[in-house]
Amino acid sequence: MKITSIKYSNLLIGMAFVFAAYGKQPDGSIDQKVDQLLSQMTWEEKIGQLNQIASYGLNDDIAARIKNGAIGSILNEVDPKTINALQEIAVKDSRLSIPLIFARDVIHGFKTIFPVPLGQASSWNPLVVENGARVAAVEAASVGIRWTFAPMLDISRDHRWGRIVESLGEDPVLASRLGVAMVKGFQGDDLSQPTSVAACAKHYAGYGAAESGRDYNTAIISGEQLRNVYLPPFKAAVDAGCASVMVSFNEINGVPSSGNEYLVKQILRDEWRYDDIVVSDWHSIGELVPHGFARDLKHAAEIGINTTIDVDMENHAYLPFAAELLKEGKIKEAVINQAVRRVLKLKYELGLFDRPYIKTGNNVMYADAHLQKAKEAAVESAVLLKNENNLLPLSQKIRSIAVIGPMADAPHDQMGTWVFDGDKTHTVTPLAALFAEYGDKLKINYAQGLTFSRDMNRSKFSQAVEAARASDVILFFGGEEAILSGEAHCRADIGLPGAQRELLAELAQTGKPIVLVVMAGRAIEIYRELPWVKSYLFTFHPGTMGGAALTDLLFGKAVPSGKLPVTYPKMVGQSPIYYNHKNSGRPAGDDLQTIENIPLEAGQVSLGNTNYYLDAGQSPLFPFGFGLSYTTFEYSDLKLSTTTLDKSGKIEISCTVKNTGMRAGAEIVQLYVCDRVGTITRPVKELKDFDKIVLQPGEAKTVSFTLAADDLKFWNNHDEELLEEGDYSVWIAPNSTEGLESSFTYLHGK
């Protein structure tokens, strides 16, 4: 399998590992080899290839199972010596010498940890995402891991959901672009290269729509929302050659994904022509029973096989029941054969038949080039949300700083969720970076105040206040620990946990300017605290080099360029919240009567009848696509190459963007479109494209986007893709609520 990949600068992508080959495989194409091998396999060996188990080391039981061909892939073994020992049993002792695949959840780094995926999405830079996956692949492959379960492509609109941290945001265009970049990074140019790792697009599908933001929960999604919002990133990954797809835990409209033939067979297999591996999530086939969709594990195995889920991840369902189900006529051997073909095909594509072993002793972890890429990613992923009186970057006149807060020196938690292999001793925290860079130039008064993010003990508040009073500026590093986001780590209250709010309040009483730096796995409810701080620098957990990146940003060695990949709510009650919502029949205007301004005994209809919250209005705290810089940008001279588009044509939309500030900076320029009238209602805006440009002070560039008629297509609720005549609004903008606006008309033409 080959996919097109962009070139990398200063990245270790050509590392040569020495593998020992064993045995001679049949000549011919991969398909021929697969068919020849399949023809020699017993029924038990076929089912064994579909069986994926978690590692529990090397012992007599697992050795016997591998020897008998009862295991096709192994999860979570990362010791290369053990991997080689297990692989040797498969290659030398099993009847057909079929190698194992070793898999691991390598989500945003193996040893060198990059920002969490939602953080990488804040960069709006596909190269950042691709580089992160490439570094992860190089490091993971060096110990024998050749299959990972990323990217997570679930569109995420609810900050209560713990797994929003693993997503690439709320928008299908942004998630598609970045998801493809992650696939390219993991898989490289050719899966057979020893540094390539098979990617897996997950969770198919609609997992991010779980009701009330509770993990594994029910999702109710209309057909048009499924097609227009939740499926496009998966289609993009499939088109990019993603080696596998994982089904989700949740049900959609009453049918769990592990048994959803409409999703898997009709759309993925038949419509998209996907003939690579579909893998269950951990025990998701077995969970068809508590869902109430299967009577027992045997029935669940029948459903999973007939749904064409090829690999049984830790369900232990296929192996004990497949033969019986075949005898009863409830599954077909042809379906099993096709599943086995897909597994064998991936093993050939990965080069495992020729190079089954890994050379031990390779030391590629934390390479300088890897750390540099991780730092660059953390810089580009930070989002400046407030900067009153241009407090940031900190002036050279600053002589002393107070460093306060539970995340100032939290090396484990800074890495974020889904970090099985990261080592906190390699983490550069803000405190460490500040002392290393400025310890001999500034007086750094460190007082933690709170030991960890959930800490309610206020006994150290007085030390923090004393440090603040002795300093010119306060740097407060807050947020949430890694354990507070990720799978099954959902929150009903998304505010600052513990006593962080109370500590901030006391620091605000000192009158010293506060720079609030938050590290978290989701947007943190902050609207009550925001007036207390002069600057707000937000970063989703930034990884190994986060402290060094934040230090450069705080002191102006780097300029913020990140923008929000998700809408930032005022308060949790607005969730789910997203920019590309539909209008109602009574959209709210700007003259809203909110709760603090309602007169006593006001008339029932005196506030107007529009769709907004009395206590939150209609707008988020910060919109999708928003982010400040240390410079300013001016948009002007919007031009359209035509005001009438037909189905064979294209329209070029351009504007001039000028850096009107005193510093060089990067700007993410965004293209939005609104279909004003449709046979189904259309969103108020939809992102169609974006571009990241760098401008020197005073420099101006023309930014152009090309919009084709196909870009205006949408799906209805009858599985029909439509392209309708009508009028469209178009914006080139710095975020989803501002920008230059024009319009055009689409006509089918002849």
C-alpha positions in Angstrom: 0.0 0.0 0.0 1.4 3.3 -1.0 0.2 6.8 -0.3 1.5 10.2 -1.3 3.4 12.0 1.5 4.9 15.4 1.7 8.6 15.8 2.5 9.9 16.4 6.0 12.6 18.8 7.0 15.0 18.0 9.9 13.1 14.8 10.7 14.5 11.3 11.1 12.5 9.5 8.5 15.2 7.4 6.8 16.3 5.4 9.8 17.6 1.9 8.9 16.7 -1.0 11.2 18.3 -4.3 10.7 15.8 -7.1 10.6 16.4 -10.9 10.4 14.4 -12.6 7.8 13.2 -16.2 8.1 11.8 -18.5 5.4 11.0 -18.0 1.8 7.5 -16.8 0.8 5.7 -17.5 -2.5 6.6 -15.4 -5.5 4.0 -13.1 -7.1 1.8 -10.3 -6.1 0.5 -9.8 -2.6 -2.9 -11.0 -3.6 -1.4 -14.2 -5.1 0.6 -14.8 -2.0 -2.4 -14.3 0.2 -4.6 -16.7 -1.9 -1.9 -19.3 -1.9 -1.4 -19.1 1.8 -5.2 -19.1 2.5 -5.6 -22.2 0.5 -3.3 -24.1 2.9 -5.1 -22.9 6.1 -7.3 -25.0 8.3 -10.6 -23.4 9.6 -9.0 -23.0 13.1 -5.9 -21.2 11.6 -8.2 -18.9 9.7 -10.2 -17.9 12.8 -6.9 -17.5 14.7 -5.8 -14.8 12.3 -8.9 -12.8 13.3 -8.1 -13.2 17.0 -6.4 -10.2 18.7 -5.5 -10.5 22.4 -3.7 -8.3 24.9 -0.2 -9.3 25.8 0.5 -11.0 29.1 4.1 -11.8 28.3 5.7 -15.1 27.2 4.5 -18.2 29.0 3.5 -21.8 28.1 -0.1 -20.9 27.4 0.4 -18.1 24.9 3.3 -20.0 23.3 1.0 -23.0 22.7 -1.7 -20.7 21.3 0.7 -19.0 18.9 2.1 -22.4 17.8 -1.4 -23.6 17.0 -2.2 -20.6 14.9 -4.8 -19.3 17.4 -3.6 -15.7 17.6 -3.2 -13.2 14.7 -2.2 -10.0 16.5 -1.1 -8.9 20.0 -1.9 -5.7 21.8 0.3 -3.8 24.2 3.6 -5.7 24.2 6.3 -3.2 23.9 9.4 -5.1 25.0 11.4 -5.9 21.8 13.0 -9.0 23.2 9.6 -10.4 24.2 8.2 -9.4 20.8 11.0 -11.2 19.0 10.5 -14.3 21.2 6.7 -14.4 20.5 7.4 -13.7 16.8 9.9 -16.6 16.7 7.2 -19.0 17.9 4.8 -17.8 15.2 7.5 -18.0 12.4 9.4 -21.1 13.4 7.0 -23.2 15.4 3.6 -22.7 13.8 2.6 -24.8 10.9 2.4 -22.0 8.3 5.0 -19.6 9.7 2.5 -16.7 9.7 4.0 -13.7 11.6 2.1 -11.8 14.3 1.3 -8.0 14.2 2.1 -6.1 17.4 -0.3 -3.2 18.1 -0.4 -0.4 20.5 -2.4 2.8 21.1 0.2 5.3 20.0 -2.1 8.3 19.9 0.1 11.4 20.1 3.6 10.1 20.6 5.4 7.0 21.7 8.2 8.3 23.9 8.4 11.8 22.6 5.0 13.1 23.4 3.4 15.7 21.1 0.4 17.8 22.1 -2.8 15.8 22.4 -4.7 15.5 19.1 -7.1 18.4 19.9 -4.0 20.5 20.6 -2.4 19.5 17.3 -5.7 20.5 15.6 -5.3 24.0 17.1 -2.3 24.4 14.9 -4.5 24.1 11.8 -1.3 22.8 10.2 -1.3 19.4 8.5 2.5 19.3 8.6 2.5 19.6 12.4 0.1 16.6 12.6 2.0 14.6 10.0 5.4 15.2 11.7 3.9 14.1 15.0 2.7 10.9 13.6 6.0 10.3 11.8 8.0 10.7 15.0 5.6 8.4 16.8 5.9 5.8 14.1 9.7 5.9 14.1 9.9 5.4 17.8 7.1 2.8 18.1 8.4 0.8 15.1 11.8 0.6 16.7 10.5 -1.7 19.4 8.3 -3.7 17.0 4.9 -1.9 17.1 3.5 -1.9 13.5 -0.2 -1.1 14.1 -1.7 1.8 16.0 -5.2 2.9 16.6 -5.2 6.5 15.5 -6.3 8.9 14.1 -9.5 9.4 16.1 -11.8 11.1 13.6 -14.9 11.6 15.7 -16.4 15.0 15.2 -16.6 16.4 18.7 -19.0 19.2 19.9 -19.4 18.5 23.6 -16.7 19.4 26.0 -18.1 17.2 28.7 -17.1 14.2 26.6 -13.7 13.0 27.8 -12.6 11.8 24.4 -12.9 15.2 22.8 -9.2 15.5 23.7 -8.4 12.7 21.2 -10.4 14.4 18.4 -9.4 16.8 15.7 -12.2 19.2 16.5 -15.8 19.9 15.6 -15.5 20.5 11.8 -15.5 17.8 9.1 -13.2 19.8 6.7 -10.5 20.5 9.4 -10.7 16.9 10.8 -10.5 15.4 7.3 -7.4 17.4 6.4 -5.6 16.7 9.6 -6.7 13.1 9.7 -5.2 12.4 6.3 -2.0 14.1 7.5 -1.9 11.7 10.5 -2.4 8.7 8.3 0.4 9.8 6.1 2.7 10.4 9.1 2.1 6.9 10.5 2.2 5.0 7.3 4.9 6.9 5.4 5.3 6.4 1.7 5.2 2.7 1.9 3.9 0.4 4.6 6.7 -2.1 4.0 9.3 0.3 5.2 10.5 -0.7 8.7 9.5 2.7 10.2 5.9 2.6 8.9 3.0 1.8 11.2 -0.4 0.9 10.0 -3.0 3.6 11.0 -6.6 3.0 12.0 -9.4 5.5 11.5 -11.6 5.4 14.6 -14.4 5.3 15.9 -16.7 4.5 13.1 -19.0 6.3 13.5 -20.8 9.1 15.4 -19.1 8.4 18.7 -18.6 12.1 19.4 -22.4 12.6 19.4 -22.9 10.6 22.6 -25.9 12.0 24.5 -24.9 14.4 27.4 -21.2 13.9 26.7 -21.1 10.6 28.5 -18.8 8.1 27.0 -20.2 5.0 25.3 -23.7 6.6 25.4 -26.5 6.5 22.9 -26.3 8.7 19.8 -29.3 9.9 17.8 -28.1 11.2 14.4 -30.2 12.0 11.4 -29.1 10.6 8.0 -28.1 14.0 6.7 -26.1 14.9 9.8 -24.3 11.5 9.7 -23.4 12.0 6.0 -22.6 15.7 6.1 -20.8 15.9 9.5 -19.7 12.6 11.0 -18.7 10.5 8.0 -16.5 12.9 5.8 -13.3 12.5 7.9 -13.6 8.7 7.6 -14.1 8.9 3.9 -11.0 11.1 3.6 -9.0 8.6 5.6 -10.2 5.7 3.5 -9.3 7.6 0.3 -5.9 8.3 1.7 -5.2 4.6 2.1 -5.7 4.1 5.8 -4.8 0.5 6.6 -7.7 -0.1 9.0 -10.9 1.2 10.5 -12.2 0.6 14.0 -15.9 0.6 14.8 -17.2 2.5 17.8 -18.7 1.5 21.1 -21.9 3.4 20.8 -25.1 2.8 19.1 -26.6 5.1 16.4 -30.3 5.3 16.2 -30.8 2.0 18.0 -28.0 -0.1 16.2 -24.6 -0.5 17.9 -21.7 0.1 15.5 -20.3 -3.4 16.0 -23.5 -4.8 14.4 -24.4 -1.9 12.1 -24.5 -3.4 8.6 -25.7 0.0 7.2 -22.5 1.7 8.3 -20.1 -1.1 7.7 -21.4 -3.2 4.8 -23.5 -0.7 2.9 -21.4 2.5 3.2 -17.9 1.5 4.1 -17.6 -1.8 2.2 -20.0 -1.3 -0.8 -20.2 2.4 -1.3 -16.7 3.4 -0.4 -15.2 0.1 -1.7 -13.1 -0.4 1.4 -11.5 -3.8 1.4 -9.0 -3.4 4.2 -9.3 -4.4 7.9 -12.2 -3.4 10.1 -11.4 -4.1 13.7 -13.7 -4.1 16.7 -13.0 -1.8 19.6 -11.9 -3.5 22.9 -14.7 -6.0 23.6 -17.2 -3.9 21.6 -18.6 -7.1 20.0 -19.2 -8.6 23.4 -20.9 -5.4 24.5 -23.6 -6.1 22.0 -25.1 -8.2 24.8 -25.5 -5.4 27.4 -26.7 -3.1 24.6 -29.5 -5.6 24.2 -28.7 -6.3 20.6 -27.4 -9.8 21.1 -28.6 -12.6 23.3 -25.2 -13.9 24.3 -21.6 -13.9 23.2 -22.2 -16.5 20.5 -25.0 -14.4 19.0 -22.7 -11.4 19.2 -20.0 -13.3 17.3 -22.5 -14.1 14.6 -23.5 -10.4 14.3 -19.9 -9.2 14.2 -18.8 -11.7 11.6 -21.8 -10.9 9.4 -21.2 -7.2 9.8 -17.7 -7.9 8.3 -15.8 -6.9 11.3 -12.6 -8.8 10.6 -10.5 -8.6 13.8 -12.0 -9.6 17.1 -10.2 -7.3 19.7 -10.3 -8.9 23.1 -13.9 -10.1 22.7 -12.9 -13.8 22.7 -16.0 -14.4 20.6 -14.9 -15.6 17.2 -12.5 -18.3 18.3 -14.9 -20.4 20.4 -18.0 -20.0 18.3 -17.1 -19.6 14.7 -17.0 -23.3 13.9 -20.4 -23.9 15.5 -21.9 -20.9 13.7 -20.6 -22.2 10.4 -22.1 -25.6 11.0 -25.4 -24.0 11.8 -25.4 -22.0 8.6 -25.4 -18.7 10.5 -22.1 -17.5 9.0 -20.5 -18.2 5.6 -17.0 -19.5 5.0 -16.6 -16.9 2.2 -17.0 -14.1 4.7 -14.3 -15.6 7.0 -12.0 -16.2 4.0 -12.3 -12.5 3.0 -11.6 -11.4 6.6 -8.5 -13.6 6.7 -7.4 -12.2 3.3 -7.5 -8.7 4.7 -5.4 -9.6 7.7 -2.8 -11.5 5.7 -2.7 -8.7 3.1 -1.7 -6.2 5.8 1.0 -8.5 7.1 2.5 -8.8 3.6 2.2 -5.0 3.1 4.0 -4.4 6.4 6.8 -6.7 5.2 6.4 -9.0 8.2 6.9 -12.2 6.2 10.3 -11.0 5.0 11.3 -9.1 8.2 9.4 -10.6 11.1 12.0 -9.6 13.8 13.1 -6.3 15.3 16.7 -5.5 16.1 16.9 -4.8 19.8 19.0 -2.0 21.2 17.9 0.7 18.7 18.0 4.0 20.6 15.9 6.4 18.7 13.8 7.7 21.6 13.9 11.4 22.4 16.2 12.1 19.4 17.0 15.8 19.2 15.0 16.1 15.9 12.0 14.5 17.6 12.1 16.9 20.5 12.5 19.9 18.2 9.4 18.8 16.3 7.5 18.3 19.5 8.4 21.8 20.6 7.4 23.3 17.3 4.0 21.5 17.6 3.5 22.8 21.1 4.3 26.3 19.9 1.8 26.2 17.0 -0.9 24.5 19.1 -1.1 27.2 21.8 -4.0 29.6 21.4 -3.9 33.2 22.8 -7.4 34.1 23.8 -7.0 37.3 25.7 -4.1 39.9 25.8 -5.3 43.0 27.5 -2.9 46.0 27.0 -0.5 43.6 25.2 0.8 42.2 28.4 2.3 39.4 26.4 5.0 39.0 25.4 6.5 39.9 28.7 8.5 43.0 28.6 12.3 43.1 29.1 11.5 45.5 31.9 10.1 42.7 33.9 12.5 41.9 36.8 10.6 39.3 38.7 7.8 36.8 38.1 5.7 34.7 40.3 5.2 31.2 39.0 2.1 29.7 40.7 -0.4 26.9 40.0 -0.7 23.1 40.0 0.4 22.8 36.3 3.6 24.8 36.5 5.6 21.7 37.3 3.4 18.7 36.5 5.6 16.6 34.2 3.2 13.6 34.0 0.0 15.6 33.6 1.5 17.9 31.0 1.7 15.0 28.6 -2.0 14.5 28.7 -4.2 11.4 28.2 -3.4 8.2 26.3 0.3 8.2 27.2 1.2 4.6 27.9 4.9 4.9 27.1 5.8 8.5 27.8 8.4 9.1 30.6 7.8 12.1 32.8 11.5 12.4 33.5 11.9 13.7 30.0 9.1 16.3 30.3 10.2 19.9 30.2 7.8 21.7 32.4 7.2 25.5 32.4 9.0 25.9 35.7 12.0 23.9 34.5 12.1 25.9 31.2 11.7 29.3 33.0 14.6 28.5 35.3 16.8 27.2 32.5 16.2 30.1 30.2 15.7 33.0 32.6 16.9 31.9 36.1 20.0 34.1 35.8 18.1 37.1 34.3 14.9 37.3 36.5 13.9 36.7 40.0 11.6 33.7 39.8 9.3 33.3 42.8 7.8 29.8 42.7 4.9 29.0 45.0 2.7 26.1 43.8 -0.3 27.1 45.9 -2.1 23.8 45.0 -0.3 20.5 44.7 -2.4 19.1 41.9 -5.4 20.3 39.9 -8.1 18.8 42.1 -6.4 19.9 45.3 -8.8 21.6 47.8 -6.2 22.3 50.4 -5.7 26.0 50.8 -2.9 25.9 53.3 -0.3 27.0 50.7 -2.4 30.0 49.4 -0.5 32.4 51.7 2.8 31.4 50.2 1.4 32.0 46.7 0.0 35.4 47.6 3.4 36.4 49.1 5.2 35.3 46.0 2.7 37.3 43.9 3.2 40.5 45.9 7.0 40.2 45.6 6.8 40.0 41.8 6.0 42.2 38.8 3.7 39.7 37.1 2.0 36.5 38.0 2.2 33.5 35.7 -0.6 31.1 36.9 -0.4 27.6 35.4 -3.7 25.9 35.9 -6.0 23.4 34.2 -6.7 19.7 34.7 -4.7 16.6 35.2 -4.3 14.1 32.5 -6.7 11.7 34.3 -9.6 14.2 33.9 -9.9 13.7 30.2 -9.7 10.7 27.8 -11.8 7.6 27.5 -14.6 7.3 30.2 -13.3 10.5 31.8 -16.2 12.8 31.2 -17.1 15.8 33.3 -20.5 17.4 34.1 -18.6 20.5 35.5 -15.9 21.6 33.1 -14.6 24.5 35.3 -11.2 24.7 36.9 -11.2 21.7 39.3 -10.2 21.8 42.9 -9.6 25.2 44.6 -7.9 26.8 41.5 -10.7 29.4 41.2 -10.3 30.4 44.8 -6.6 30.7 44.5 -6.9 32.9 41.4 -9.4 35.1 43.3 -6.9 35.7 46.1 -4.1 36.4 43.6 -6.3 38.9 41.8 -6.7 40.8 45.0 -2.9 41.6 45.0 -3.5 43.9 42.0 -0.6 42.3 40.1 -1.2 41.5 36.5 -2.0 37.8 35.9 -1.1 35.7 32.9 -3.3 32.7 33.0 -1.9 29.6 31.2 -4.2 26.6 31.1 -3.3 23.1 30.1 -6.3 20.8 29.7 -8.0 18.1 27.7 -11.0 20.2 26.9 -12.1 23.9 26.9 -12.3 24.9 30.6 -15.2 27.0 31.8 -13.5 30.3 32.6 -15.9 33.2 32.0 -16.2 34.1 35.7 -12.4 34.1 36.2 -11.5 35.8 32.9 -12.0 39.4 34.1 -9.4 38.8 36.8 -6.6 38.1 34.3 -4.9 40.3 31.7 -3.8 37.5 29.4 -5.1 34.1 28.7 -2.9 31.6 26.9 -4.7 28.3 26.4 -3.1 25.0 25.4 -4.6 21.5 25.3 -2.0 19.3 27.1 1.2 20.1 25.2 3.4 17.1 25.7 7.0 16.5 26.4 8.3 19.9 25.3 5.3 22.0 26.4 7.2 24.0 29.0 9.9 25.1 26.6 7.3 26.1 24.0 5.2 28.1 26.5 8.3 29.9 27.8 9.2 30.9 24.3 5.7 32.2 23.8 5.5 34.1 27.1 8.7 36.0 26.4 8.2 36.5 22.7 10.8 34.2 21.2 7.8 32.6 19.5 4.5 34.2 18.4 1.1 32.5 19.0 -0.6 31.4 15.9 -3.0 28.6 17.1 -6.7 28.9 16.6 -9.5 27.0 18.2 -10.6 23.8 16.5 -13.7 23.8 18.7 -16.1 26.4 19.9 -15.3 27.5 23.4 -18.5 27.8 25.5 -19.2 30.4 28.1 -20.6 27.7 30.4 -21.1 24.0 30.3 -24.9 24.4 29.9 -24.3 25.6 26.3 -22.8 22.1 25.4 -23.0 20.7 22.8 -22.0 23.9 21.0 -20.6 24.3 17.5 -20.3 27.0 14.9 -21.9 25.2 11.9 -25.3 24.9 13.6 -28.7 25.4 11.9 -30.7 28.5 12.2 -34.1 28.3 14.0 -37.2 30.0 12.9 -36.6 32.6 15.5 -32.8 33.3 15.6 -31.6 35.5 18.3 -30.4 39.0 17.5 -27.8 41.2 19.2 -30.2 43.0 21.6 -30.8 40.2 24.1 -32.2 40.7 27.6 -30.1 38.5 29.8 -30.8 37.5 33.3 -29.0 40.3 35.0 -31.0 43.0 33.1 -34.5 41.6 33.3 -36.9 44.0 35.1 -38.8 42.8 38.1 -42.2 41.4 37.1 -41.4 41.7 33.5 -44.1 40.7 31.0 -44.0 37.2 29.7 -43.2 38.2 26.1 -41.3 41.4 27.0 -37.9 39.7 26.4 -38.7 38.7 22.9 -39.1 35.1 21.8 -35.9 34.0 20.3 -33.6 31.0 20.8 -31.0 32.0 23.4 -30.1 31.3 27.1 -31.2 33.9 29.6 -28.0 33.4 31.5 -25.6 32.9 28.6 -27.0 34.7 25.6 -26.5 33.0 22.2 -22.7 33.3 21.6 -19.8 31.2 22.9 -17.0 32.7 25.0 -14.7 32.3 22.0 -15.8 31.2 18.5 -14.4 28.3 16.4 -11.3 29.4 14.5 -10.5 32.2 16.9 -7.0 33.0 18.2 -4.9 36.1 18.8 -1.3 36.9 17.9 1.3 39.4 19.0 0.7 41.2 15.8 -2.5 42.2 14.0 -3.8 41.3 10.5 -6.0 43.3 8.2 -8.3 41.7 5.6 -9.3 43.7 2.6 -10.2 43.6 -1.1 -12.4 40.6 -1.3 -12.7 39.4 -4.9 -14.7 36.7 -6.7 -13.7 35.6 -10.1 -17.4 35.2 -11.0 -20.7 35.6 -9.3 -22.4 32.8 -11.2 -21.1 29.2 -10.9 -22.3 26.1 -12.9 -21.6 22.4 -12.3 -18.6 22.3 -14.6 -17.0 25.5 -13.3 -15.0 26.9 -10.4 -14.9 30.1 -8.6 -11.8 31.8 -7.2 -12.2 33.8 -4.0 -9.4 35.9 -2.9 -8.5 38.8 -0.5 -5.5 40.7 0.7 -4.2 39.9 4.2 -1.7 42.4 5.7 0.4 42.3 8.8 -0.4 45.7 10.4 1.7 45.1 13.5 5.3 45.3 14.5 6.2 41.6 14.6 6.2 38.7 12.1 3.4 36.3 12.6 1.4 33.5 11.1 -2.3 33.8 10.3 -4.8 31.1 9.6 -7.1 32.4 6.8 -10.5 30.6 6.6 -13.1 30.2 3.9 -16.7 29.8 4.9 -19.8 29.3 2.8 -23.6 29.4 3.6 -26.2 27.8 1.3 -29.0 30.2 2.0 -31.9 27.9 1.0 -32.0 24.2 0.5 -34.5 21.3 0.4 -33.2 20.5 3.8 -32.0 23.3 6.1 -28.3 24.1 5.8 -25.8 25.4 8.5 -25.4 29.1 9.0 -21.7 28.6 7.9 -19.5 25.8 6.8 -15.7 25.8 6.6 -14.6 24.9 3.1 -10.9 25.6 3.1 -8.1 27.3 5.1 -4.5 28.4 4.6 -1.8 29.3 7.1 0.5 32.1 5.9 3.4 33.9 7.5 3.8 37.7 7.1 6.5 40.1 8.1 5.6 43.4 9.6 3.9 45.5 6.9 3.8 42.7 4.4 0.7 41.8 2.5 -0.3 38.7 0.6 -3.1 37.7 -1.7 -4.8 34.6 -0.3 -6.9 32.6 -2.9 -9.2 29.7 -2.6 -10.8 27.8 -5.4 -14.4 26.5 -4.8 -15.8 23.9 -7.2 -19.5 23.0 -7.7 -18.8 19.7 -6.0 -17.8 21.5 -2.8 -21.4 22.7 -2.5 -22.9 19.1 -2.5 -24.8 17.9 0.6 -26.7 14.8 1.6 -30.4 14.6 2.5 -32.2 12.1 4.8 -32.8 9.7 2.0 -29.1 8.8 1.3 -29.2 11.2 -1.7 -26.3 13.5 -2.5 -27.6 16.8 -3.8 -26.3 19.8 -5.7 -29.0 22.5 -5.7 -29.3 25.7 -7.5 -29.5 28.8 -5.3 -27.7 31.7 -3.7 -24.7 31.4 -1.4 -22.9 33.7 1.0 -19.1 33.4 1.2 -16.6 34.7 3.7 -12.8 34.9 3.9 -12.3 35.3 7.6 -10.0 35.1 10.6 -12.6 33.0 12.5 -16.1 31.8 12.2 -17.8 35.0 13.3 -15.9 37.7 11.4 -14.5 38.3 8.0 -15.2 39.8 4.5 -18.5 38.7 3.0 -19.8 38.4 -0.6 -22.2 36.2 -2.5 -22.6 34.1 -5.6 -25.2 32.1 -7.4 -25.0 28.4 -8.4 -26.9 27.4 -11.5 -26.8 23.9 -13.0 -26.1 25.3 -16.5 -26.2 23.2 -19.6 
